[in-house]
Amino acid sequence: MQRICIENNVYKKAYPEWADELVRSSYNAFVQQENNTELQFLLIDNDQCLDILIYSDNKEVRQAVIERDIEYAFKNYIMEYDQDIIMENLMNAIEPHAELLDTFLEYNDGSWDLRALELKQKARNIVPTTIEKTMSPLQLFEADNPLWTTVFTGYQVNNIIQAPSPKDALLAQQQINERKT
């Protein structure tokens, strides 16, 4: 019955006592139930109870909540214990969430290679000149200008700067990205 209510987004109206109990005090009983992962993902898909599900014991559930609403990444629990989820989110983005990037770079536990994210942060803080706006990523890279990172994900930037020939890696990545579009 819960599944049907969630899928039809009527559970709060049809079962206010159940919904209230779910949202308020019984997150332990709700989150800890056996075989409830599917139900948790169903709630996430329907933007329900994210404030409860962010504390799930299931890391994939917490990651899905953050992907649904990035603001949950700022919870102390997540920032402290799930830095890998935040790192993954930031590294997968071409334009990472600015406040999350700044916060993560300031408070990370030191176990990450942050060069790619630091370059992306520097690039975000630069107002490009007219000339820089007309330059290709390769030209910006050769000029040692972090704006070259703005067209790549954090992972792509990381791969480029760690490559034996970063210039060749940048060109190859640029070609791959062009084929995707």
N, C-alpha and C positions, 0 to 999 in steps of 0.2 A: 504494500500500500504506500509506503514511504516513497518508493521509486516512482510510482505513478504520479504522486503528488508533486514530486520534484520535477519530473519531466514535463508536467503541465503547468508548472509554476503556480500551483494553487494551494500547496501544503500550508502556507501560513494562514490563508483564509479558512481553509477547511478544517485545520487542526491547530488552532492557536495554542492550546496547552502543550501539544507535542513540539511545536516550533519554538515556543518560549523555553521549554526545558532543554531543547537541543542547543539553542543559542546561549543560554545563560550558564547553567551550572553543570550540565552533564557532559561536558566535552570529553572527560576521561572515559565515561561509559560509551559515548558515541565513537570517539576516535579509536578506542582500544578494541572495539568489537571485532570478532573474527570475521573474515571475508567482507569487510566493509570498504575496502579500497575502491572498488567499483562505485559504491555509493558516494564516497568522498569525491571522486572525479566527476561524478554526475552533478554533485552540488557545485563544484568549481565551474563546470561547463555552463551552469545556470546562474553564476555569480551569487551563489547563496552561501552564507556562513563562512566566508573567507576569513573573518576574524577568528574563527574557531579553528579552521583547518590549517592555518599557518603554524599552529602548535602540534600538528599531527606527528606521530612517531615515524611516519613514512616520509622519507626524504623526497621522493618523487612527488608526493602530494604538496609538500611545502614549496618545491620548485614550481609546480603548476600554479600555485596561488600567486607566487611572485611574477610569473609570466603573465598572469591574468591582470594583476594590479601591482605595479612595481613599488608602490608605496609601502607594501608589507616588508620589503627588504630592509627598511629602516628600523624594524623592531630589534630591540637589543639582543634578543635570543638569536635571531637570524644573523645579525651582523657579527655576533661573537662565535656562533657554532656552525654556521653554514656559509662561511666565506667562499667555499667552492661553488655554491649556487650563484652567489653574486658575481664571482669571477667569470663563471660560464656566461652569465647574462651579459656582462660588460664586454667580454671578448667576442661574443657572437654578433655584436651590434656594429653597424657602420657608424651610427651616431649614438653612442651610449648615453644613457640618462645622466645629465650633467651633475646634478646634486649627488646621485648615487656614486658616480665616478669620483668626485671630490672626496666624499665621505670614505669610500673604500680605500683610496690612496692614502688618506690620513690615518685610518684606524686598522689597516690590515695587519695580520699577525707576523708579517715578514717572511712568510714561506713561499711567496710568489715572485716570479720574474715579472716585474711591472713595467719594463721598458716600453712595451707597445702601448700600454694604457697611459703612461706618462707622456708619450709623444702625442697621443690623441688628445689628452688634456691640454697640452701646450697649443696644439693646432686649434682647439676650440676657443682658446683665449686670444687668438690672433684675428685682427680685422684685416682681411687681405687687401692689398693695394690693387689698383687697376691692373698693373703688370702681373701680379701674382694670380689674379683671376684668369688671366689668359694662358698661364703656364700649365704644361702637362704635369702629371704626377712625377714623371721621370725628371723633368727639368727642376721641379721643386726639390726632389730627392737629391739631385746633383748639387743644388744650391744649399743643401743642408737645412732646408726649410720644412718644419714639421707639417705644413699644410698638405704635403703629399699623402699623409695618412687618412685624409678625410673621405677618400673613396674606397677604403678598405676596412674590413672588420679587424678587430684586435688580433684575432688569430692570423689573419693574412699579414698584418704588419709584423707580427712576431716571426712568422716564417720568412719574411723578406729580410729582416734585420739579422736573423741568425744564419741565413744562407751563405755558402762560401763566396758566391757572387751576388750580393744584394741587388745590384742593377739588373742582372739577368732574371733574378727571381721576381723583381717588381714588374718587368716587362711580361714575363710569363703569367703572373697573376692578373695583370691588366687584360691580357688576351682572354684568359678564362672568364673574367667578369664580363667582358664585352660579348662573349658567346652566350652567356646566360640571359642577356637582355635582348 
